[in-house]
Amino acid sequence: MNLSFIWIIFAGIVWGLDGLLRSQITGVSPLTIVTVEHAIGFVILAVIGMNHFRFPKLTPKAWFALLGVALFSGLIGTYAFTWAMANVHFSSF
């Protein structure tokens, strides 16, 4: 039985709670928050991935694209969001 929908639901819940959890973290630099957040996600996905998925062979061009998306939309995007929220003191718009 394919349970992929459970991971989608879980991701939506975590994404929805992310703003609430970030607003409670004060006095910590945005870079630290983002680094810890991504490290936790990486460890969880690496453990799950090693046990349940077979990754296809990727060409160097595909690896470059994958890393580019991860860097710019993941790391830098999350850092910019966290930095912006810290600068408005997590006030509602």
PDB file of N, CA, C and O in Angstrom:
ATOM      1  N   MET A   1       0.833  -1.183   0.000  1.00  0.00           N
ATOM      2  CA  MET A   1       0.000   0.000   0.000  1.00  0.00           C
ATOM      3  C   MET A   1       0.882   1.252   0.000  1.00  0.00           C
ATOM      4  O   MET A   1       1.824   1.354   0.786  1.00  0.00           O
ATOM      5  N   ASN A   2       0.577   2.173  -0.861  1.00  0.00           N
ATOM      6  CA  ASN A   2       1.337   3.408  -0.981  1.00  0.00           C
ATOM      7  C   ASN A   2       0.837   4.416   0.054  1.00  0.00           C
ATOM      8  O   ASN A   2      -0.322   4.829   0.028  1.00  0.00           O
ATOM      9  N   LEU A   3       1.721   4.798   0.953  1.00  0.00           N
ATOM     10  CA  LEU A   3       1.360   5.738   2.021  1.00  0.00           C
ATOM     11  C   LEU A   3       1.976   7.118   1.810  1.00  0.00           C
ATOM     12  O   LEU A   3       2.204   7.849   2.774  1.00  0.00           O
ATOM     13  N   SER A   4       2.241   7.474   0.576  1.00  0.00           N
ATOM     14  CA  SER A   4       2.865   8.765   0.280  1.00  0.00           C
ATOM     15  C   SER A   4       2.024   9.928   0.771  1.00  0.00           C
ATOM     16  O   SER A   4       2.565  10.964   1.160  1.00  0.00           O
ATOM     17  N   PHE A   5       0.705   9.771   0.757  1.00  0.00           N
ATOM     18  CA  PHE A   5      -0.159  10.864   1.183  1.00  0.00           C
ATOM     19  C   PHE A   5       0.075  11.227   2.650  1.00  0.00           C
ATOM     20  O   PHE A   5      -0.132  12.375   3.043  1.00  0.00           O
ATOM     21  N   ILE A   6       0.506  10.255   3.461  1.00  0.00           N
ATOM     22  CA  ILE A   6       0.788  10.557   4.872  1.00  0.00           C
ATOM     23  C   ILE A   6       1.972  11.508   4.981  1.00  0.00           C
ATOM     24  O   ILE A   6       1.960  12.413   5.815  1.00  0.00           O
ATOM     25  N   TRP A   7       2.991  11.317   4.152  1.00  0.00           N
ATOM     26  CA  TRP A   7       4.147  12.216   4.168  1.00  0.00           C
ATOM     27  C   TRP A   7       3.745  13.621   3.716  1.00  0.00           C
ATOM     28  O   TRP A   7       4.263  14.613   4.230  1.00  0.00           O
ATOM     29  N   ILE A   8       2.832  13.702   2.764  1.00  0.00           N
ATOM     30  CA  ILE A   8       2.358  15.009   2.303  1.00  0.00           C
ATOM     31  C   ILE A   8       1.586  15.713   3.408  1.00  0.00           C
ATOM     32  O   ILE A   8       1.761  16.913   3.619  1.00  0.00           O
ATOM     33  N   ILE A   9       0.735  14.979   4.113  1.00  0.00           N
ATOM     34  CA  ILE A   9      -0.006  15.557   5.238  1.00  0.00           C
ATOM     35  C   ILE A   9       0.955  16.007   6.330  1.00  0.00           C
ATOM     36  O   ILE A   9       0.812  17.101   6.876  1.00  0.00           O
ATOM     37  N   PHE A  10       1.936  15.165   6.649  1.00  0.00           N
ATOM     38  CA  PHE A  10       2.922  15.510   7.671  1.00  0.00           C
ATOM     39  C   PHE A  10       3.702  16.763   7.282  1.00  0.00           C
ATOM     40  O   PHE A  10       3.922  17.642   8.115  1.00  0.00           O
ATOM     41  N   ALA A  11       4.119  16.848   6.025  1.00  0.00           N
ATOM     42  CA  ALA A  11       4.859  18.029   5.556  1.00  0.00           C
ATOM     43  C   ALA A  11       4.007  19.287   5.670  1.00  0.00           C
ATOM     44  O   ALA A  11       4.512  20.344   6.047  1.00  0.00           O
ATOM     45  N   GLY A  12       2.720  19.183   5.348  1.00  0.00           N
ATOM     46  CA  GLY A  12       1.822  20.334   5.471  1.00  0.00           C
ATOM     47  C   GLY A  12       1.663  20.779   6.912  1.00  0.00           C
ATOM     48  O   GLY A  12       1.629  21.977   7.190  1.00  0.00           O
ATOM     49  N   ILE A  13       1.565  19.834   7.824  1.00  0.00           N
ATOM     50  CA  ILE A  13       1.442  20.174   9.244  1.00  0.00           C
ATOM     51  C   ILE A  13       2.711  20.855   9.742  1.00  0.00           C
ATOM     52  O   ILE A  13       2.642  21.876  10.426  1.00  0.00           O
ATOM     53  N   VAL A  14       3.858  20.298   9.405  1.00  0.00           N
ATOM     54  CA  VAL A  14       5.132  20.888   9.831  1.00  0.00           C
ATOM     55  C   VAL A  14       5.295  22.288   9.239  1.00  0.00           C
ATOM     56  O   VAL A  14       5.732  23.207   9.931  1.00  0.00           O
ATOM     57  N   TRP A  15       4.950  22.451   7.968  1.00  0.00           N
ATOM     58  CA  TRP A  15       5.055  23.764   7.328  1.00  0.00           C
ATOM     59  C   TRP A  15       4.136  24.765   8.012  1.00  0.00           C
ATOM     60  O   TRP A  15       4.517  25.919   8.209  1.00  0.00           O
ATOM     61  N   GLY A  16       2.938  24.340   8.375  1.00  0.00           N
ATOM     62  CA  GLY A  16       1.995  25.228   9.042  1.00  0.00           C
ATOM     63  C   GLY A  16       2.452  25.636  10.436  1.00  0.00           C
ATOM     64  O   GLY A  16       2.192  26.756  10.874  1.00  0.00           O
ATOM     65  N   LEU A  17       3.123  24.741  11.124  1.00  0.00           N
ATOM     66  CA  LEU A  17       3.595  25.037  12.477  1.00  0.00           C
ATOM     67  C   LEU A  17       4.919  25.797  12.488  1.00  0.00           C
ATOM     68  O   LEU A  17       5.313  26.352  13.514  1.00  0.00           O
ATOM     69  N   ASP A  18       5.596  25.819  11.358  1.00  0.00           N
ATOM     70  CA  ASP A  18       6.923  26.429  11.283  1.00  0.00           C
ATOM     71  C   ASP A  18       6.919  27.888  11.725  1.00  0.00           C
ATOM     72  O   ASP A  18       7.781  28.297  12.503  1.00  0.00           O
ATOM     73  N   GLY A  19       5.975  28.670  11.246  1.00  0.00           N
ATOM     74  CA  GLY A  19       5.912  30.086  11.629  1.00  0.00           C
ATOM     75  C   GLY A  19       5.663  30.275  13.112  1.00  0.00           C
ATOM     76  O   GLY A  19       6.226  31.178  13.732  1.00  0.00           O
ATOM     77  N   LEU A  20       4.820  29.425  13.682  1.00  0.00           N
ATOM     78  CA  LEU A  20       4.563  29.512  15.120  1.00  0.00           C
ATOM     79  C   LEU A  20       5.796  29.161  15.933  1.00  0.00           C
ATOM     80  O   LEU A  20       6.100  29.814  16.931  1.00  0.00           O
ATOM     81  N   LEU A  21       6.496  28.135  15.504  1.00  0.00           N
ATOM     82  CA  LEU A  21       7.697  27.725  16.228  1.00  0.00           C
ATOM     83  C   LEU A  21       8.806  28.760  16.103  1.00  0.00           C
ATOM     84  O   LEU A  21       9.522  29.021  17.070  1.00  0.00           O
ATOM     85  N   ARG A  22       8.956  29.350  14.924  1.00  0.00           N
ATOM     86  CA  ARG A  22       9.999  30.364  14.735  1.00  0.00           C
ATOM     87  C   ARG A  22       9.757  31.587  15.592  1.00  0.00           C
ATOM     88  O   ARG A  22      10.706  32.190  16.094  1.00  0.00           O
ATOM     89  N   SER A  23       8.492  31.966  15.770  1.00  0.00           N
ATOM     90  CA  SER A  23       8.194  33.173  16.539  1.00  0.00           C
ATOM     91  C   SER A  23       8.558  33.004  18.005  1.00  0.00           C
ATOM     92  O   SER A  23       8.746  33.995  18.711  1.00  0.00           O
ATOM     93  N   GLN A  24       8.660  31.775  18.469  1.00  0.00           N
ATOM     94  CA  GLN A  24       9.012  31.519  19.867  1.00  0.00           C
ATOM     95  C   GLN A  24      10.526  31.530  20.099  1.00  0.00           C
ATOM     96  O   GLN A  24      10.982  31.602  21.240  1.00  0.00           O
ATOM     97  N   ILE A  25      11.293  31.459  19.027  1.00  0.00           N
ATOM     98  CA  ILE A  25      12.751  31.427  19.149  1.00  0.00           C
ATOM     99  C   ILE A  25      13.268  32.861  19.061  1.00  0.00           C
ATOM    100  O   ILE A  25      13.242  33.476  17.995  1.00  0.00           O
ATOM    101  N   THR A  26      13.727  33.375  20.168  1.00  0.00           N
ATOM    102  CA  THR A  26      14.266  34.733  20.181  1.00  0.00           C
ATOM    103  C   THR A  26      15.722  34.693  20.646  1.00  0.00           C
ATOM    104  O   THR A  26      16.120  33.813  21.409  1.00  0.00           O
ATOM    105  N   GLY A  27      16.490  35.639  20.184  1.00  0.00           N
ATOM    106  CA  GLY A  27      17.879  35.723  20.591  1.00  0.00           C
ATOM    107  C   GLY A  27      18.813  34.771  19.853  1.00  0.00           C
ATOM    108  O   GLY A  27      19.989  34.666  20.200  1.00  0.00           O
ATOM    109  N   VAL A  28      18.304  34.083  18.846  1.00  0.00           N
ATOM    110  CA  VAL A  28      19.132  33.165  18.068  1.00  0.00           C
ATOM    111  C   VAL A  28      19.206  33.711  16.643  1.00  0.00           C
ATOM    112  O   VAL A  28      18.205  34.166  16.089  1.00  0.00           O
ATOM    113  N   SER A  29      20.386  33.661  16.066  1.00  0.00           N
ATOM    114  CA  SER A  29      20.539  34.212  14.718  1.00  0.00           C
ATOM    115  C   SER A  29      19.744  33.385  13.707  1.00  0.00           C
ATOM    116  O   SER A  29      19.615  32.170  13.860  1.00  0.00           O
ATOM    117  N   PRO A  30      19.211  34.044  12.674  1.00  0.00           N
ATOM    118  CA  PRO A  30      18.483  33.319  11.635  1.00  0.00           C
ATOM    119  C   PRO A  30      19.309  32.213  10.982  1.00  0.00           C
ATOM    120  O   PRO A  30      18.773  31.160  10.635  1.00  0.00           O
ATOM    121  N   LEU A  31      20.601  32.447  10.816  1.00  0.00           N
ATOM    122  CA  LEU A  31      21.458  31.436  10.196  1.00  0.00           C
ATOM    123  C   LEU A  31      21.524  30.171  11.056  1.00  0.00           C
ATOM    124  O   LEU A  31      21.526  29.059  10.527  1.00  0.00           O
ATOM    125  N   THR A  32      21.578  30.336  12.370  1.00  0.00           N
ATOM    126  CA  THR A  32      21.602  29.186  13.280  1.00  0.00           C
ATOM    127  C   THR A  32      20.294  28.409  13.194  1.00  0.00           C
ATOM    128  O   THR A  32      20.302  27.179  13.138  1.00  0.00           O
ATOM    129  N   ILE A  33      19.175  29.123  13.184  1.00  0.00           N
ATOM    130  CA  ILE A  33      17.864  28.477  13.099  1.00  0.00           C
ATOM    131  C   ILE A  33      17.767  27.664  11.816  1.00  0.00           C
ATOM    132  O   ILE A  33      17.365  26.501  11.840  1.00  0.00           O
ATOM    133  N   VAL A  34      18.133  28.271  10.707  1.00  0.00           N
ATOM    134  CA  VAL A  34      18.028  27.607   9.405  1.00  0.00           C
ATOM    135  C   VAL A  34      18.978  26.414   9.327  1.00  0.00           C
ATOM    136  O   VAL A  34      18.603  25.361   8.811  1.00  0.00           O
ATOM    137  N   THR A  35      20.183  26.563   9.825  1.00  0.00           N
ATOM    138  CA  THR A  35      21.155  25.471   9.786  1.00  0.00           C
ATOM    139  C   THR A  35      20.663  24.275  10.595  1.00  0.00           C
ATOM    140  O   THR A  35      20.721  23.140  10.121  1.00  0.00           O
ATOM    141  N   VAL A  36      20.186  24.520  11.796  1.00  0.00           N
ATOM    142  CA  VAL A  36      19.689  23.425  12.635  1.00  0.00           C
ATOM    143  C   VAL A  36      18.453  22.788  12.002  1.00  0.00           C
ATOM    144  O   VAL A  36      18.320  21.564  11.980  1.00  0.00           O
ATOM    145  N   GLU A  37      17.554  23.622  11.491  1.00  0.00           N
ATOM    146  CA  GLU A  37      16.339  23.128  10.853  1.00  0.00           C
ATOM    147  C   GLU A  37      16.668  22.218   9.667  1.00  0.00           C
ATOM    148  O   GLU A  37      16.078  21.146   9.529  1.00  0.00           O
ATOM    149  N   HIS A  38      17.595  22.632   8.821  1.00  0.00           N
ATOM    150  CA  HIS A  38      17.961  21.837   7.652  1.00  0.00           C
ATOM    151  C   HIS A  38      18.741  20.580   8.052  1.00  0.00           C
ATOM    152  O   HIS A  38      18.594  19.538   7.414  1.00  0.00           O
ATOM    153  N   ALA A  39      19.554  20.664   9.084  1.00  0.00           N
ATOM    154  CA  ALA A  39      20.300  19.485   9.536  1.00  0.00           C
ATOM    155  C   ALA A  39      19.347  18.418  10.064  1.00  0.00           C
ATOM    156  O   ALA A  39      19.522  17.235   9.774  1.00  0.00           O
ATOM    157  N   ILE A  40      18.340  18.824  10.836  1.00  0.00           N
ATOM    158  CA  ILE A  40      17.356  17.868  11.348  1.00  0.00           C
ATOM    159  C   ILE A  40      16.604  17.218  10.188  1.00  0.00           C
ATOM    160  O   ILE A  40      16.436  15.999  10.159  1.00  0.00           O
ATOM    161  N   GLY A  41      16.159  18.021   9.245  1.00  0.00           N
ATOM    162  CA  GLY A  41      15.451  17.485   8.083  1.00  0.00           C
ATOM    163  C   GLY A  41      16.311  16.538   7.273  1.00  0.00           C
ATOM    164  O   GLY A  41      15.834  15.502   6.810  1.00  0.00           O
ATOM    165  N   PHE A  42      17.579  16.888   7.099  1.00  0.00           N
ATOM    166  CA  PHE A  42      18.496  16.039   6.342  1.00  0.00           C
ATOM    167  C   PHE A  42      18.675  14.684   7.017  1.00  0.00           C
ATOM    168  O   PHE A  42      18.627  13.646   6.357  1.00  0.00           O
ATOM    169  N   VAL A  43      18.880  14.695   8.324  1.00  0.00           N
ATOM    170  CA  VAL A  43      19.085  13.436   9.048  1.00  0.00           C
ATOM    171  C   VAL A  43      17.853  12.550   8.946  1.00  0.00           C
ATOM    172  O   VAL A  43      17.972  11.352   8.688  1.00  0.00           O
ATOM    173  N   ILE A  44      16.662  13.129   9.146  1.00  0.00           N
ATOM    174  CA  ILE A  44      15.428  12.343   9.068  1.00  0.00           C
ATOM    175  C   ILE A  44      15.255  11.763   7.672  1.00  0.00           C
ATOM    176  O   ILE A  44      14.985  10.572   7.522  1.00  0.00           O
ATOM    177  N   LEU A  45      15.409  12.600   6.653  1.00  0.00           N
ATOM    178  CA  LEU A  45      15.220  12.113   5.290  1.00  0.00           C
ATOM    179  C   LEU A  45      16.312  11.134   4.860  1.00  0.00           C
ATOM    180  O   LEU A  45      16.049  10.214   4.087  1.00  0.00           O
ATOM    181  N   ALA A  46      17.526  11.327   5.353  1.00  0.00           N
ATOM    182  CA  ALA A  46      18.602  10.401   5.003  1.00  0.00           C
ATOM    183  C   ALA A  46      18.334   9.017   5.584  1.00  0.00           C
ATOM    184  O   ALA A  46      18.544   8.007   4.914  1.00  0.00           O
ATOM    185  N   VAL A  47      17.874   8.973   6.820  1.00  0.00           N
ATOM    186  CA  VAL A  47      17.569   7.681   7.450  1.00  0.00           C
ATOM    187  C   VAL A  47      16.421   6.993   6.717  1.00  0.00           C
ATOM    188  O   VAL A  47      16.499   5.803   6.415  1.00  0.00           O
ATOM    189  N   ILE A  48      15.364   7.737   6.434  1.00  0.00           N
ATOM    190  CA  ILE A  48      14.221   7.172   5.714  1.00  0.00           C
ATOM    191  C   ILE A  48      14.642   6.764   4.304  1.00  0.00           C
ATOM    192  O   ILE A  48      14.292   5.683   3.831  1.00  0.00           O
ATOM    193  N   GLY A  49      15.387   7.628   3.648  1.00  0.00           N
ATOM    194  CA  GLY A  49      15.806   7.353   2.278  1.00  0.00           C
ATOM    195  C   GLY A  49      16.685   6.133   2.153  1.00  0.00           C
ATOM    196  O   GLY A  49      16.540   5.357   1.208  1.00  0.00           O
ATOM    197  N   MET A  50      17.593   5.951   3.092  1.00  0.00           N
ATOM    198  CA  MET A  50      18.482   4.796   3.028  1.00  0.00           C
ATOM    199  C   MET A  50      17.729   3.488   3.227  1.00  0.00           C
ATOM    200  O   MET A  50      18.133   2.452   2.700  1.00  0.00           O
ATOM    201  N   ASN A  51      16.650   3.529   3.974  1.00  0.00           N
ATOM    202  CA  ASN A  51      15.927   2.303   4.288  1.00  0.00           C
ATOM    203  C   ASN A  51      14.796   1.976   3.321  1.00  0.00           C
ATOM    204  O   ASN A  51      14.419   0.812   3.194  1.00  0.00           O
ATOM    205  N   HIS A  52      14.246   2.979   2.635  1.00  0.00           N
ATOM    206  CA  HIS A  52      13.024   2.731   1.889  1.00  0.00           C
ATOM    207  C   HIS A  52      13.063   3.078   0.403  1.00  0.00           C
ATOM    208  O   HIS A  52      12.203   2.620  -0.349  1.00  0.00           O
ATOM    209  N   PHE A  53      14.007   3.850  -0.027  1.00  0.00           N
ATOM    210  CA  PHE A  53      13.988   4.302  -1.409  1.00  0.00           C
ATOM    211  C   PHE A  53      15.269   3.916  -2.128  1.00  0.00           C
ATOM    212  O   PHE A  53      16.345   3.846  -1.534  1.00  0.00           O
ATOM    213  N   ARG A  54      15.123   3.671  -3.411  1.00  0.00           N
ATOM    214  CA  ARG A  54      16.281   3.493  -4.273  1.00  0.00           C
ATOM    215  C   ARG A  54      16.381   4.735  -5.139  1.00  0.00           C
ATOM    216  O   ARG A  54      15.455   5.069  -5.878  1.00  0.00           O
ATOM    217  N   PHE A  55      17.493   5.402  -5.041  1.00  0.00           N
ATOM    218  CA  PHE A  55      17.673   6.630  -5.796  1.00  0.00           C
ATOM    219  C   PHE A  55      18.185   6.309  -7.196  1.00  0.00           C
ATOM    220  O   PHE A  55      19.069   5.468  -7.364  1.00  0.00           O
ATOM    221  N   PRO A  56      17.634   6.973  -8.186  1.00  0.00           N
ATOM    222  CA  PRO A  56      18.115   6.718  -9.547  1.00  0.00           C
ATOM    223  C   PRO A  56      19.509   7.306  -9.750  1.00  0.00           C
ATOM    224  O   PRO A  56      19.915   8.228  -9.043  1.00  0.00           O
ATOM    225  N   LYS A  57      20.215   6.774 -10.699  1.00  0.00           N
ATOM    226  CA  LYS A  57      21.522   7.342 -11.057  1.00  0.00           C
ATOM    227  C   LYS A  57      21.273   8.695 -11.710  1.00  0.00           C
ATOM    228  O   LYS A  57      20.451   8.811 -12.618  1.00  0.00           O
ATOM    229  N   LEU A  58      21.974   9.697 -11.251  1.00  0.00           N
ATOM    230  CA  LEU A  58      21.805  11.039 -11.796  1.00  0.00           C
ATOM    231  C   LEU A  58      23.046  11.453 -12.573  1.00  0.00           C
ATOM    232  O   LEU A  58      24.173  11.109 -12.218  1.00  0.00           O
ATOM    233  N   THR A  59      22.809  12.190 -13.625  1.00  0.00           N
ATOM    234  CA  THR A  59      23.919  12.743 -14.401  1.00  0.00           C
ATOM    235  C   THR A  59      24.495  13.930 -13.633  1.00  0.00           C
ATOM    236  O   THR A  59      23.834  14.477 -12.750  1.00  0.00           O
ATOM    237  N   PRO A  60      25.722  14.330 -13.963  1.00  0.00           N
ATOM    238  CA  PRO A  60      26.283  15.507 -13.305  1.00  0.00           C
ATOM    239  C   PRO A  60      25.392  16.752 -13.473  1.00  0.00           C
ATOM    240  O   PRO A  60      25.275  17.560 -12.552  1.00  0.00           O
ATOM    241  N   LYS A  61      24.779  16.897 -14.627  1.00  0.00           N
ATOM    242  CA  LYS A  61      23.891  18.036 -14.863  1.00  0.00           C
ATOM    243  C   LYS A  61      22.678  17.985 -13.923  1.00  0.00           C
ATOM    244  O   LYS A  61      22.256  19.015 -13.398  1.00  0.00           O
ATOM    245  N   ALA A  62      22.128  16.799 -13.714  1.00  0.00           N
ATOM    246  CA  ALA A  62      20.985  16.643 -12.809  1.00  0.00           C
ATOM    247  C   ALA A  62      21.396  16.922 -11.363  1.00  0.00           C
ATOM    248  O   ALA A  62      20.640  17.553 -10.624  1.00  0.00           O
ATOM    249  N   TRP A  63      22.579  16.464 -10.946  1.00  0.00           N
ATOM    250  CA  TRP A  63      23.074  16.759  -9.596  1.00  0.00           C
ATOM    251  C   TRP A  63      23.248  18.264  -9.401  1.00  0.00           C
ATOM    252  O   TRP A  63      22.904  18.807  -8.352  1.00  0.00           O
ATOM    253  N   PHE A  64      23.785  18.929 -10.425  1.00  0.00           N
ATOM    254  CA  PHE A  64      23.967  20.380 -10.357  1.00  0.00           C
ATOM    255  C   PHE A  64      22.623  21.084 -10.186  1.00  0.00           C
ATOM    256  O   PHE A  64      22.498  22.009  -9.383  1.00  0.00           O
ATOM    257  N   ALA A  65      21.619  20.643 -10.946  1.00  0.00           N
ATOM    258  CA  ALA A  65      20.282  21.230 -10.840  1.00  0.00           C
ATOM    259  C   ALA A  65      19.677  20.956  -9.469  1.00  0.00           C
ATOM    260  O   ALA A  65      19.074  21.847  -8.872  1.00  0.00           O
ATOM    261  N   LEU A  66      19.829  19.744  -8.969  1.00  0.00           N
ATOM    262  CA  LEU A  66      19.297  19.373  -7.664  1.00  0.00           C
ATOM    263  C   LEU A  66      19.934  20.205  -6.549  1.00  0.00           C
ATOM    264  O   LEU A  66      19.234  20.726  -5.680  1.00  0.00           O
ATOM    265  N   LEU A  67      21.237  20.326  -6.579  1.00  0.00           N
ATOM    266  CA  LEU A  67      21.934  21.116  -5.567  1.00  0.00           C
ATOM    267  C   LEU A  67      21.590  22.603  -5.677  1.00  0.00           C
ATOM    268  O   LEU A  67      21.486  23.295  -4.664  1.00  0.00           O
ATOM    269  N   GLY A  68      21.414  23.090  -6.903  1.00  0.00           N
ATOM    270  CA  GLY A  68      21.036  24.487  -7.095  1.00  0.00           C
ATOM    271  C   GLY A  68      19.663  24.791  -6.516  1.00  0.00           C
ATOM    272  O   GLY A  68      19.474  25.815  -5.859  1.00  0.00           O
ATOM    273  N   VAL A  69      18.716  23.912  -6.757  1.00  0.00           N
ATOM    274  CA  VAL A  69      17.377  24.095  -6.192  1.00  0.00           C
ATOM    275  C   VAL A  69      17.427  24.019  -4.669  1.00  0.00           C
ATOM    276  O   VAL A  69      16.806  24.828  -3.979  1.00  0.00           O
ATOM    277  N   ALA A  70      18.167  23.049  -4.153  1.00  0.00           N
ATOM    278  CA  ALA A  70      18.273  22.904  -2.700  1.00  0.00           C
ATOM    279  C   ALA A  70      18.906  24.147  -2.073  1.00  0.00           C
ATOM    280  O   ALA A  70      18.461  24.614  -1.024  1.00  0.00           O
ATOM    281  N   LEU A  71      19.928  24.672  -2.710  1.00  0.00           N
ATOM    282  CA  LEU A  71      20.610  25.834  -2.155  1.00  0.00           C
ATOM    283  C   LEU A  71      19.755  27.085  -2.225  1.00  0.00           C
ATOM    284  O   LEU A  71      19.570  27.769  -1.217  1.00  0.00           O
ATOM    285  N   PHE A  72      19.233  27.392  -3.405  1.00  0.00           N
ATOM    286  CA  PHE A  72      18.547  28.663  -3.578  1.00  0.00           C
ATOM    287  C   PHE A  72      17.124  28.674  -3.041  1.00  0.00           C
ATOM    288  O   PHE A  72      16.706  29.668  -2.447  1.00  0.00           O
ATOM    289  N   SER A  73      16.380  27.612  -3.230  1.00  0.00           N
ATOM    290  CA  SER A  73      15.013  27.638  -2.716  1.00  0.00           C
ATOM    291  C   SER A  73      14.950  27.142  -1.285  1.00  0.00           C
ATOM    292  O   SER A  73      14.081  27.563  -0.521  1.00  0.00           O
ATOM    293  N   GLY A  74      15.843  26.268  -0.918  1.00  0.00           N
ATOM    294  CA  GLY A  74      15.817  25.718   0.430  1.00  0.00           C
ATOM    295  C   GLY A  74      16.568  26.578   1.419  1.00  0.00           C
ATOM    296  O   GLY A  74      15.960  27.246   2.256  1.00  0.00           O
ATOM    297  N   LEU A  75      17.860  26.567   1.332  1.00  0.00           N
ATOM    298  CA  LEU A  75      18.693  27.220   2.330  1.00  0.00           C
ATOM    299  C   LEU A  75      18.578  28.740   2.291  1.00  0.00           C
ATOM    300  O   LEU A  75      18.267  29.361   3.307  1.00  0.00           O
ATOM    301  N   ILE A  76      18.823  29.336   1.148  1.00  0.00           N
ATOM    302  CA  ILE A  76      18.792  30.799   1.058  1.00  0.00           C
ATOM    303  C   ILE A  76      17.373  31.332   1.225  1.00  0.00           C
ATOM    304  O   ILE A  76      17.174  32.363   1.867  1.00  0.00           O
ATOM    305  N   GLY A  77      16.385  30.643   0.656  1.00  0.00           N
ATOM    306  CA  GLY A  77      14.997  31.071   0.800  1.00  0.00           C
ATOM    307  C   GLY A  77      14.530  31.027   2.241  1.00  0.00           C
ATOM    308  O   GLY A  77      13.872  31.956   2.710  1.00  0.00           O
ATOM    309  N   THR A  78      14.860  29.966   2.944  1.00  0.00           N
ATOM    310  CA  THR A  78      14.473  29.845   4.346  1.00  0.00           C
ATOM    311  C   THR A  78      15.203  30.872   5.196  1.00  0.00           C
ATOM    312  O   THR A  78      14.611  31.458   6.102  1.00  0.00           O
ATOM    313  N   TYR A  79      16.478  31.098   4.916  1.00  0.00           N
ATOM    314  CA  TYR A  79      17.226  32.108   5.651  1.00  0.00           C
ATOM    315  C   TYR A  79      16.611  33.493   5.446  1.00  0.00           C
ATOM    316  O   TYR A  79      16.444  34.244   6.407  1.00  0.00           O
ATOM    317  N   ALA A  80      16.276  33.832   4.203  1.00  0.00           N
ATOM    318  CA  ALA A  80      15.682  35.151   3.927  1.00  0.00           C
ATOM    319  C   ALA A  80      14.348  35.310   4.651  1.00  0.00           C
ATOM    320  O   ALA A  80      14.062  36.376   5.197  1.00  0.00           O
ATOM    321  N   PHE A  81      13.531  34.260   4.657  1.00  0.00           N
ATOM    322  CA  PHE A  81      12.251  34.296   5.363  1.00  0.00           C
ATOM    323  C   PHE A  81      12.464  34.498   6.863  1.00  0.00           C
ATOM    324  O   PHE A  81      11.795  35.328   7.480  1.00  0.00           O
ATOM    325  N   THR A  82      13.388  33.746   7.447  1.00  0.00           N
ATOM    326  CA  THR A  82      13.648  33.848   8.883  1.00  0.00           C
ATOM    327  C   THR A  82      14.213  35.215   9.230  1.00  0.00           C
ATOM    328  O   THR A  82      13.830  35.803  10.242  1.00  0.00           O
ATOM    329  N   TRP A  83      15.112  35.725   8.410  1.00  0.00           N
ATOM    330  CA  TRP A  83      15.706  37.040   8.653  1.00  0.00           C
ATOM    331  C   TRP A  83      14.641  38.127   8.581  1.00  0.00           C
ATOM    332  O   TRP A  83      14.621  39.034   9.412  1.00  0.00           O
ATOM    333  N   ALA A  84      13.755  38.038   7.591  1.00  0.00           N
ATOM    334  CA  ALA A  84      12.687  39.033   7.443  1.00  0.00           C
ATOM    335  C   ALA A  84      11.739  38.992   8.631  1.00  0.00           C
ATOM    336  O   ALA A  84      11.352  40.036   9.154  1.00  0.00           O
ATOM    337  N   MET A  85      11.366  37.794   9.057  1.00  0.00           N
ATOM    338  CA  MET A  85      10.467  37.681  10.205  1.00  0.00           C
ATOM    339  C   MET A  85      11.116  38.216  11.470  1.00  0.00           C
ATOM    340  O   MET A  85      10.435  38.820  12.298  1.00  0.00           O
ATOM    341  N   ALA A  86      12.402  38.012  11.636  1.00  0.00           N
ATOM    342  CA  ALA A  86      13.100  38.529  12.809  1.00  0.00           C
ATOM    343  C   ALA A  86      13.136  40.058  12.783  1.00  0.00           C
ATOM    344  O   ALA A  86      13.064  40.699  13.832  1.00  0.00           O
ATOM    345  N   ASN A  87      13.247  40.636  11.598  1.00  0.00           N
ATOM    346  CA  ASN A  87      13.321  42.096  11.496  1.00  0.00           C
ATOM    347  C   ASN A  87      11.993  42.792  11.730  1.00  0.00           C
ATOM    348  O   ASN A  87      11.976  43.974  12.075  1.00  0.00           O
ATOM    349  N   VAL A  88      10.880  42.095  11.551  1.00  0.00           N
ATOM    350  CA  VAL A  88       9.581  42.700  11.852  1.00  0.00           C
ATOM    351  C   VAL A  88       9.077  42.214  13.210  1.00  0.00           C
ATOM    352  O   VAL A  88       7.923  42.442  13.573  1.00  0.00           O
ATOM    353  N   HIS A  89       9.945  41.551  13.946  1.00  0.00           N
ATOM    354  CA  HIS A  89       9.651  41.060  15.293  1.00  0.00           C
ATOM    355  C   HIS A  89       8.437  40.136  15.293  1.00  0.00           C
ATOM    356  O   HIS A  89       7.660  40.128  16.247  1.00  0.00           O
ATOM    357  N   PHE A  90       8.277  39.371  14.239  1.00  0.00           N
ATOM    358  CA  PHE A  90       7.225  38.378  14.098  1.00  0.00           C
ATOM    359  C   PHE A  90       5.829  38.969  14.284  1.00  0.00           C
ATOM    360  O   PHE A  90       4.926  38.312  14.802  1.00  0.00           O
ATOM    361  N   SER A  91       5.668  40.226  13.851  1.00  0.00           N
ATOM    362  CA  SER A  91       4.331  40.834  13.936  1.00  0.00           C
ATOM    363  C   SER A  91       3.501  40.389  12.754  1.00  0.00           C
ATOM    364  O   SER A  91       4.035  40.077  11.690  1.00  0.00           O
ATOM    365  N   SER A  92       2.195  40.362  12.941  1.00  0.00           N
ATOM    366  CA  SER A  92       1.330  39.961  11.847  1.00  0.00           C
ATOM    367  C   SER A  92       1.207  41.095  10.841  1.00  0.00           C
ATOM    368  O   SER A  92       1.231  42.270  11.208  1.00  0.00           O
ATOM    369  N   PHE A  93       1.076  40.738   9.586  1.00  0.00           N
ATOM    370  CA  PHE A  93       0.969  41.739   8.540  1.00  0.00           C
ATOM    371  C   PHE A  93      -0.462  42.125   8.462  1.00  0.00           C
ATOM    372  O   PHE A  93      -0.831  42.969   7.645  1.00  0.00           O
TER     373      PHE A  93
END
